[in-house]
Amino acid sequence: MKAAESQVPGSSGDSILSAGAVPVIRAENLRKVFRSGDAELTVLAGAELTVSEGELVAIVGPSGSGKSTLLHILAALDTPTSGAIYFAGHSLQALTDAEIADFRNRRVAFVWQRHHLLPDFSAVENVAMPLLLRGIPAAEAMQIARQWLDEVGLAPRAHHRAGELSGGEQQRVAIARALVGEPALLLSDEPTGDLDEGNAEAIFELMQRLHRSHRLTSILATHNLALARRCHRVFQLEHGILEPSSISGRPGAQVKGEIG
């Protein structure tokens, strides 16, 4: 299901965004300060995070603690006030605008709390959209999208519009859309937050399975401590400080009996 890849514009040889290196993502001393007039709000106060290839890491914390801001910075959707982010050993801050666009389009994917599906398009068209934006021929993009819908259990619903799908089905489409381009890094911001308990469990199990089968590196922001405990490591973000969490029993350690 892998779509054709291209080099970073203007590069020669292998792309500097190759995801083969370990760690996949590293954040050093991240600070994010929002200013309004003379007032300052510090959301991140020296956050440090290193995530190796194949890890599934959870970030927990109260609403407004900065979990979404941190994920946006890791995805290069926002910039830190200070600090550094490295993807596969390369500084994101050193990339050109074209290389940042390539990083967002090919190397990292996002699953949001709300599915953000395009309402006038079918499920398969929504999933194919990232490939079409890359210039992949429509027939090829639609074939790959149908394969991904089959993988998330929605092949029979491929031609239904978003409004004709249940909440759990909409989130499955969103996951397929995020992964259709075979990213190295998956960032998920409360992906089960709008779902009932049964659908939340089903979506998390699906994400675990896809994480393993596609050898992803994944970072999940969640309020759901029961789901967080099933990740390899758990970090707590509060008052701008990111620290290993003790909710798994061993701070920042792998949770026994789960993903290997």
C-alpha positions in Angstrom: 0.0 0.0 0.0 3.0 2.2 0.0 2.8 5.2 -2.3 5.8 6.3 -4.4 8.2 8.6 -2.4 10.2 11.6 -3.7 13.2 13.5 -2.5 13.0 16.6 -0.5 12.9 19.5 -3.1 16.4 20.6 -4.0 18.2 17.6 -2.3 20.4 15.0 -4.0 20.7 11.4 -2.9 18.7 10.3 0.1 16.3 12.7 1.6 17.5 14.3 4.8 14.1 13.4 6.2 14.8 9.6 6.0 13.2 8.0 9.1 15.7 5.2 9.4 17.6 6.8 12.3 16.9 6.2 16.0 15.5 8.2 17.9 12.8 9.1 15.4 11.9 12.3 17.3 13.7 14.3 20.0 12.7 17.5 21.7 15.3 19.5 23.7 14.4 22.2 26.2 11.2 23.2 24.5 9.6 26.4 25.7 6.4 27.9 24.4 5.2 31.2 25.7 2.0 32.9 24.5 2.0 36.7 24.9 -1.0 39.1 25.1 0.1 42.6 25.8 2.2 42.6 28.9 0.9 39.2 30.0 2.7 35.9 29.4 1.4 32.4 29.6 4.1 29.7 29.7 2.7 26.4 28.3 5.9 24.5 27.9 8.8 25.2 30.3 11.8 23.2 29.1 10.1 20.0 27.9 12.4 17.2 26.9 11.3 14.1 25.0 13.0 11.3 23.1 11.0 8.6 21.3 12.7 5.7 19.6 11.6 3.9 16.5 8.7 1.5 17.2 7.7 3.1 20.5 4.1 4.0 21.5 4.3 6.8 24.0 1.4 8.4 25.9 1.3 12.0 27.2 -1.3 12.7 29.9 -2.2 15.8 31.7 -5.2 18.0 32.6 -7.1 20.1 29.9 -5.1 23.1 29.0 -1.8 21.7 30.2 -0.2 22.0 26.7 -0.5 18.5 25.3 -1.9 19.7 22.0 0.6 22.5 21.8 3.4 20.0 22.2 2.1 17.7 19.5 1.7 20.7 17.1 5.3 21.6 17.7 6.5 18.1 17.1 4.5 18.0 13.9 6.0 21.3 12.8 2.5 22.8 12.8 3.7 25.4 15.3 7.1 26.7 16.4 8.6 26.8 20.0 9.6 30.0 21.6 13.0 28.3 22.2 14.4 24.8 22.1 15.1 22.3 19.4 13.3 19.5 17.7 15.1 16.7 15.8 13.6 14.2 13.4 15.8 11.3 12.5 18.7 13.4 13.8 18.0 16.5 11.7 16.9 19.8 13.2 13.4 20.8 12.0 14.4 24.4 12.6 17.1 24.1 10.0 14.8 23.0 7.2 13.6 25.2 4.4 9.9 25.9 4.0 9.7 23.3 1.2 11.4 20.7 3.4 9.0 21.4 6.3 6.1 21.0 3.9 7.5 17.7 2.7 8.0 16.6 6.4 4.4 17.3 7.2 3.1 15.6 4.0 5.2 12.5 4.1 6.9 11.8 7.4 4.4 12.7 10.1 0.6 12.2 10.4 -2.0 13.5 12.8 -5.2 12.0 14.1 -7.3 14.6 15.9 -10.1 14.3 18.5 -12.5 15.4 15.8 -12.3 13.6 12.5 -12.2 16.7 10.3 -13.5 14.7 7.3 -14.6 16.6 4.2 -18.4 16.3 4.4 -19.0 16.5 0.6 -16.7 13.6 -0.1 -17.0 9.8 0.4 -14.9 7.9 2.9 -12.6 6.6 0.1 -12.2 10.1 -1.3 -11.3 11.5 2.1 -8.6 8.8 2.5 -7.2 9.3 -1.0 -6.9 13.1 -0.5 -3.3 13.2 0.9 -2.1 11.1 -2.0 -3.9 13.2 -4.6 -2.2 16.3 -3.0 1.1 14.6 -3.6 0.3 14.2 -7.3 -0.4 10.5 -7.2 -2.7 9.5 -10.1 -6.3 9.3 -9.1 -6.8 5.7 -9.9 -3.7 4.6 -7.9 -4.7 6.9 -5.0 -8.2 5.5 -4.9 -6.9 1.9 -5.0 -4.6 2.5 -2.1 -7.4 4.3 -0.2 -9.7 1.3 -0.6 -7.0 -1.0 0.7 -6.7 1.2 3.8 -10.4 1.3 4.4 -10.4 -2.5 4.2 -7.6 -2.6 6.8 -9.6 -0.4 9.2 -12.7 -2.6 8.6 -14.7 -0.1 6.5 -14.5 -1.5 3.0 -18.3 -1.8 2.8 -18.7 1.9 3.7 -16.2 3.2 1.2 -18.7 5.3 -0.8 -20.6 6.7 2.2 -20.2 10.4 3.1 -18.9 11.4 6.5 -22.4 12.3 7.7 -23.6 8.8 6.9 -21.0 7.2 9.2 -21.1 6.7 13.0 -18.6 8.4 15.2 -16.4 5.3 15.5 -16.5 4.8 11.7 -15.6 8.5 11.1 -12.5 8.1 13.3 -11.5 4.9 11.5 -11.6 6.9 8.2 -9.5 9.6 9.8 -6.9 7.0 10.9 -6.8 5.5 7.4 -6.4 9.0 6.0 -3.5 9.7 8.4 -1.7 6.5 7.5 -2.4 6.2 3.8 0.9 8.0 3.0 3.0 5.6 5.2 4.4 8.1 7.7 7.2 7.3 10.1 5.6 9.2 13.0 1.9 9.2 14.1 0.7 11.9 16.5 -2.7 11.5 18.0 -4.5 14.2 20.0 -7.3 12.6 22.1 -8.3 10.3 19.3 -10.9 8.6 21.5 -12.1 11.7 23.3 -15.4 12.0 21.5 -16.3 8.3 21.6 -18.2 6.2 24.0 -16.3 3.5 26.0 -16.9 0.7 23.6 -15.8 2.7 20.5 -12.9 4.2 22.4 -11.6 0.7 23.2 -12.1 -0.5 19.6 -10.3 2.5 18.1 -7.4 2.1 20.6 -7.1 -1.6 19.7 -7.1 -0.7 16.0 -4.3 1.9 16.6 -2.3 -0.6 18.5 -2.6 -3.2 15.7 -1.7 -0.7 13.0 1.2 0.6 15.2 2.7 -2.9 15.2 1.9 -4.0 11.7 3.2 -0.9 10.1 6.1 -0.4 12.5 5.1 3.0 13.4 6.5 5.4 16.0 3.5 6.9 17.8 2.8 9.6 20.4 -0.7 9.7 21.9 -2.1 12.6 24.0 -5.0 11.4 26.1 -7.1 11.9 29.2 -7.8 8.2 29.4 -5.3 6.7 31.9 -6.5 3.2 31.3 -5.4 3.5 27.6 -2.2 5.3 28.5 -1.1 2.5 30.8 -1.1 0.2 27.7 1.5 2.2 26.0 5.2 1.6 26.2 5.9 4.7 28.2 3.8 7.4 29.8 4.7 11.1 30.5 2.8 13.6 32.5 2.6 17.3 31.3 1.6 19.8 33.9 2.6 23.4 34.6 4.8 23.3 31.5 6.9 20.4 32.8 7.0 17.0 31.0 8.0 14.2 33.3 7.8 10.4 33.3 4.6 9.3 34.9 4.1 6.8 37.6 0.7 5.6 36.5 2.2 2.6 34.8 3.8 1.5 38.1 7.3 2.2 36.9 7.9 5.9 35.8 8.4 6.1 32.1 8.8 2.4 31.8 7.3 -0.2 29.5 3.9 -1.5 30.6 4.0 -5.3 31.1 1.8 -7.5 29.0 1.1 -4.9 26.3 2.9 -3.9 23.1 6.2 -5.6 22.6 
